[in-house]
């Protein structure tokens, strides 16, 4: 019976080897799951989609941040300017410079305009232009047809300065620029100006809507 036992044992050993081979196939399949897990982790770690996402979202936010259509800025041809009677105080005179929307449409304005003294309607500015009171203050608002806004204009008396420093000369009016405008209009105002740019006679506050 010896010859028959050995083949049986060989068959058992062969069967064990075959089973071990099957077990090895199972390990390979779980190993193939490892690359799949690392691929998922690479996809999550890959910041390409998140970093690419801001591109569309940025476009969306910039589109939403785009300013809405509103009234155009008030130009010099939309406005009429008038200077109030002055009120004197401690060597200075204070005026209200009023601008009124004379057009048929609402326009947008506010903040600082510009003012200089001039010898006549077409004359060049005399001396230094008006300084800004509270520089940096800027409030924009809509000005309906017929509505007005005012800015306080302070004028220091030219007689406060030595004539050698002031170089006094006669002014006949103001060159007035609306806020955000490069064109100007003439407003009559007879006074003594300092032709020296080293002397600053004028100070202008920002425009505020008249309630």
C-alpha positions as CSV (number, residue, x, y, z in Angstrom):
1,X,0.0,0.0,0.0
2,X,3.1,2.2,0.2
3,X,3.0,3.2,-3.5
4,X,-0.7,4.5,-3.1
5,X,-0.1,6.6,0.1
6,X,2.6,8.9,-1.5
7,X,0.5,10.0,-4.4
8,X,-2.3,10.8,-2.0
9,X,0.0,12.9,0.1
10,X,1.3,14.5,-3.0
11,X,-2.3,15.4,-3.9
12,X,-2.8,16.9,-0.5
13,X,0.3,19.0,-0.9
14,X,-0.7,20.0,-4.3
15,X,-4.2,20.9,-3.1
16,X,-2.6,23.1,-0.3
17,X,-0.4,24.8,-2.9
18,X,-3.4,25.5,-5.0
19,X,-5.3,26.9,-2.0
20,X,-2.3,29.1,-1.2
21,X,-2.3,30.3,-4.8
22,X,-6.0,31.2,-4.5
23,X,-5.2,33.1,-1.3
24,X,-2.5,35.0,-3.1
25,X,-5.0,36.1,-5.7
26,X,-7.2,37.5,-3.0
27,X,-4.2,39.6,-1.7
28,X,-3.6,40.9,-5.2
29,X,-7.2,42.1,-5.5
30,X,-7.0,43.9,-2.2
31,X,-3.7,45.4,-3.3
32,X,-5.4,46.6,-6.5
33,X,-7.9,48.3,-4.1
34,X,-4.9,50.2,-2.6
35,X,-4.1,52.1,-5.8
36,X,-7.8,52.8,-6.2
37,X,-7.8,54.2,-2.6
38,X,-4.7,56.2,-3.4
39,X,-6.4,57.5,-6.6
40,X,-9.3,58.7,-4.6
41,X,-6.9,60.3,-2.1
42,X,-5.0,61.9,-5.0
43,X,-8.3,63.2,-6.4
44,X,-9.1,64.7,-3.0
45,X,-5.6,66.0,-2.4
46,X,-5.5,67.3,-5.9
47,X,-6.5,71.0,-5.5
48,X,-7.1,71.3,-9.2
49,X,-10.9,71.3,-9.0
50,X,-11.0,73.6,-5.8
51,X,-8.4,75.9,-7.3
52,X,-10.1,75.9,-10.7
53,X,-13.4,76.5,-9.0
54,X,-12.5,80.0,-8.0
55,X,-12.2,80.9,-11.6
56,X,-16.0,80.5,-12.4
57,X,-16.9,81.7,-8.9
58,X,-14.6,84.8,-9.4
59,X,-16.4,85.5,-12.6
60,X,-19.7,85.2,-10.8
61,X,-18.7,87.4,-8.0
62,X,-17.2,90.1,-10.3
63,X,-20.4,90.0,-12.3
64,X,-22.4,90.5,-9.2
65,X,-20.0,93.2,-7.9
66,X,-20.4,95.1,-11.2
67,X,-22.0,98.5,-10.5
68,X,-25.6,98.8,-11.4
69,X,-26.6,101.4,-14.0
70,X,-27.4,104.7,-12.3
71,X,-27.7,108.4,-13.2
72,X,-24.9,110.0,-15.0
73,X,-22.7,112.5,-13.1
74,X,-23.9,116.1,-13.0
75,X,-22.1,118.1,-15.7
76,X,-21.6,121.8,-15.7
77,X,-24.4,122.2,-18.3
78,X,-26.9,120.4,-16.0
79,X,-26.3,122.9,-13.2
80,X,-26.8,126.5,-12.2
81,X,-24.6,128.0,-9.4
82,X,-25.3,130.9,-7.1
83,X,-23.4,132.4,-4.2
84,X,-25.3,133.5,-1.1
85,X,-24.6,136.8,0.7
86,X,-21.6,136.5,2.9
87,X,-21.5,136.4,6.7
88,X,-18.3,137.8,8.3
89,X,-16.4,136.3,11.2
90,X,-12.9,136.9,12.5
91,X,-11.2,138.1,9.3
92,X,-13.1,135.7,7.1
93,X,-16.4,135.7,5.2
94,X,-18.5,132.5,4.8
95,X,-20.7,131.9,1.8
96,X,-23.0,129.1,0.6
97,X,-22.3,128.0,-2.9
98,X,-25.5,126.5,-4.2
99,X,-25.8,124.3,-7.3
100,X,-29.2,123.4,-8.7
101,X,-30.1,120.8,-11.3
102,X,-31.7,122.7,-14.2
103,X,-31.8,119.6,-16.5
104,X,-34.8,117.3,-17.1
105,X,-33.0,114.2,-15.6
106,X,-31.7,113.1,-12.3
107,X,-27.9,113.2,-12.1
108,X,-25.3,112.1,-9.5
109,X,-23.0,114.4,-7.6
110,X,-21.5,115.1,-4.2
111,X,-18.1,115.5,-2.7
112,X,-15.7,118.2,-3.6
113,X,-15.9,120.7,-6.4
114,X,-13.3,123.3,-7.3
115,X,-13.2,127.1,-6.9
116,X,-10.8,129.8,-7.9
117,X,-10.9,133.6,-8.0
118,X,-10.8,135.1,-11.5
119,X,-10.5,138.7,-12.9
120,X,-13.4,138.2,-15.4
121,X,-15.5,135.5,-17.1
122,X,-12.7,134.2,-19.3
123,X,-9.8,135.1,-17.0
124,X,-7.2,132.7,-15.7
125,X,-7.4,131.8,-12.0
126,X,-5.8,134.2,-9.5
127,X,-3.6,132.9,-6.8
128,X,-4.2,129.5,-5.1
129,X,-7.4,127.5,-5.7
130,X,-9.7,126.7,-2.8
131,X,-8.4,124.2,-0.2
132,X,-10.6,121.3,0.8
133,X,-12.1,121.3,4.3
134,X,-12.1,117.7,5.8
135,X,-10.1,116.3,2.9
136,X,-11.2,112.8,1.9
137,X,-14.8,113.2,2.8
138,X,-17.0,112.2,-0.2
139,X,-20.7,111.4,-0.2
140,X,-22.4,110.8,-3.5
141,X,-26.1,111.4,-4.0
142,X,-28.7,111.8,-6.7
143,X,-29.9,115.3,-7.6
144,X,-33.3,115.3,-9.1
145,X,-34.4,118.1,-11.5
146,X,-35.0,121.3,-9.6
147,X,-33.2,120.0,-6.5
148,X,-30.1,121.7,-5.0
149,X,-27.0,121.0,-3.1
150,X,-24.7,123.5,-1.2
151,X,-21.1,123.7,-0.1
152,X,-19.7,126.2,2.4
153,X,-17.1,128.5,0.9
154,X,-14.8,130.4,3.3
155,X,-12.9,133.5,2.1
156,X,-10.1,135.0,4.2
157,X,-9.7,138.8,3.9
158,X,-6.8,139.5,1.7
159,X,-6.0,142.5,4.0
160,X,-4.9,140.0,6.6
161,X,-1.7,139.5,4.7
162,X,1.2,142.0,4.0
163,X,0.8,143.4,0.5
164,X,4.4,142.2,-0.3
165,X,3.3,138.6,0.3
166,X,-0.3,138.9,-1.0
167,X,0.2,141.1,-4.1
168,X,-3.4,142.1,-4.0
169,X,-5.4,142.4,-7.2
170,X,-9.1,142.8,-8.1
171,X,-11.2,139.7,-8.7
172,X,-14.6,139.9,-10.4
173,X,-15.8,136.4,-9.9
174,X,-15.3,132.7,-9.2
175,X,-14.4,129.9,-11.6
176,X,-16.5,127.0,-10.3
177,X,-16.1,123.3,-11.1
178,X,-18.8,120.8,-10.1
179,X,-17.6,117.6,-8.4
180,X,-15.9,115.2,-10.8
181,X,-16.0,117.7,-13.7
182,X,-13.2,119.3,-15.7
183,X,-15.4,122.1,-17.2
184,X,-16.2,125.2,-15.2
185,X,-18.7,128.1,-15.1
186,X,-18.4,131.7,-14.0
187,X,-20.1,133.0,-10.8
188,X,-20.0,136.8,-10.2
189,X,-18.2,137.7,-7.0
190,X,-16.3,141.1,-6.6
191,X,-13.5,140.9,-4.1
192,X,-9.8,141.5,-3.5
193,X,-7.6,138.5,-4.3
194,X,-4.0,137.7,-3.6
195,X,-2.2,137.0,-6.9
196,X,0.5,135.1,-5.0
197,X,-0.1,131.4,-5.0
198,X,1.6,131.2,-1.6
199,X,-1.5,132.8,0.0
200,X,-4.6,130.5,0.3
201,X,-7.6,132.7,0.7
202,X,-10.3,130.1,-0.1
203,X,-11.6,126.9,1.6
204,X,-14.4,124.8,0.2
205,X,-16.4,122.1,2.1
206,X,-18.0,119.1,0.3
207,X,-21.4,119.5,-1.2
208,X,-24.4,118.3,0.7
209,X,-28.0,117.9,-0.6
210,X,-30.4,120.6,0.6
211,X,-33.1,119.0,2.6
